[in-house]
Amino acid sequence: MTPLLLGGEMPHWSDHSPARGALLRELVATAHGHVLVVGPHDPGLVDAIPARHVTVLVRGVPDANALASRWAGRSGVQVCCGSLEKLAAVPAYDTVVALDGLDRTGSTETADLPWAAAVAQLLAVLRPGGRLLLSLANPVGLHRLYAGAGVPDDAQWSGYPAVDPTRPAGLEPLRAHLRSAGLDVLRDWSAYPSPQSPTVLVNEDALSEPALHGYLTSALRRAGLPGGPLIADPRPLAADLLRQGLATALAPAWIVAAAYPGHHPSPLPDGFLTDGQLVRTSAGWTLSAASGPIPAGACLHDALLAAARIGDQPEFRSLLTTWQSGPHATIPADALLLTPDGALHPLAPPPDSPAPNSPAPSSTLSPSGTPSAPGTPSAPGTHSPSGAPSASGTPSPPGTPSASAADGTLPLHRLAAALQDEGLAHLWPAEGTAELLAAMSGHPDSTPPAARPTPTTLRELTAAHDRLAQRLAEAQTQLTWYEQRTATLQSDLSRAHKIITVLKATAGGRAATAVLGGVRRGKRLATSALRRFR
């Protein structure tokens, strides 16, 4: 297969960090008819599209060649290379997929299209009754608020997205823009923890449902971390945003499914999560992988932290004992729901059980076009227009679960790390917190203490530095006290020695010394005589 060059293609450019992930694969599986995929998408997403005719548009020639080689044996797939504005404005597609957004559809060979013009170009190729799957990254999303300072890579040559006056400044303006273009908004979702690789997709109705706050808090805590350097772990704040009704406004991205008026037989779920698809039924909110409605309640992890913050030791000990004495002791606290009657409802299988509906990892294309094995990290750096990699390395893939979730860390050790990292370090010892929790639950931990995971954010690194500085200060204080005590004892001994020397020089001292010498000689003679007698 040879890529079709439309114009505006970049001969030496390759886009990294495409839209990817299991949830996006589920979403693109709803596409039908002739499908157009615009922008960098993981090849696994295109493989998940059930349509017989798929057209993929990328801007880099190396990417186009790699994709053409990958699908050389698949009929019905066409790879195009060029900028979006070079695409013929002919309504030829039943579904248009732009889950990477529109920021990477332009080219250095052409002028940057405003966001509204790029959307108009997509709508121009959409047939009547066709469906649009569009993602919009939030410039002030939670992933940006907690992002650390970094050097912009070569891909960020265009203007800052927030300065585009045609770009919607929120989910509601996005919906309004699509409605004004004649589309019906079928469903929209807030994406966490990152725009390119979300592990939680939930619509606004579900996020504002009080009965779901406990479950969604658990889902957000288990969502993983966005890629790149972080100032702090954003997941605790995501749970607070949910309670304050700001989870939609500060989501890292929004994904909208919109269509021209017509018959749309396949309804879309209210949410895509690793636990299953979230659907609202007459019985309540349910998951596709569950047998019944999701119970109302609170995330056990947050309930334990809340009791610890207010110093309610009886409540904390009761929750801890109920958890560790029951059948769910091996399930992390952030995967358990505490119902109003005090029962624990598991939201994830135990660590040794496979997760329901867990998809197999898909391979990704390396910059050279060779499919890499599942789990293989992409090559560091991004390619500049000249083809040379940039100096800045590629961050860890967004949506990657934290170390405590992926390395088999025991649940109590995860809770101990949370107590240290979420503002409660001053109430718990720096070392041995997990062992203390095990003793409080009535099940002393016989396993050796686990090493604390390597800090991944600036806040964790600062907290670890502060803990080490405090321990060093305490050790320095003890050392100073021991040195002072030793000096005092040496001074007292020297003084006592001088007093004894002076006393020995007096008449009484000499007499006492003579008497003591006589007694010692008599004791030796008596001992010698006793030996001879025996």
Secondary structure, 3 states (H helix, E strand, C coil): CCCEEEECCECCCCCCCCECCHHHHHHHCCCCCEEEEECCECHHHHHCCCCCEEEEEECEHHHHHHHHHHCCCCCCEEEEEECHHHCCCCCCEEEEEECCCCCCCCCCCCCCCCHHHHHHHHHHCEEEEEEEEEEEECCCCHHHHCECCCCCCCCCCCCCHHHCCCCCCCHHHHHHHHHHCCCEEEEEEEEECCCCCCCEEECHHHHCCHHHHHHHHHHHHCCCECCCCECCCCHHHHHHHHHHCCCCCCCCEEEEEEECCCCCCCCCCCEEECCEEEEEECCEEEECCCCCECCCCEEHHHHHHHHHHCCCHHHHHHHHHHHHHCCCCCCCHHHEEECCCCCEEECCCCCCCCCCCCCCCCCEECCCCCEECCCCCCCCCCECCCCCECCCCCCCCCCECCHHHHCCCCHHHHHHHHHHHCCCHHHCCCCCHHHHHHHHCCCCCCCCCCCCCCCCEHHHHHHHHHHHHHHHHHHHHHHHHHHHHHHHHHHHHHHHHHHHHHHHHCHHHHHHHHHHHHHHHHHHHHHHHHHHHC
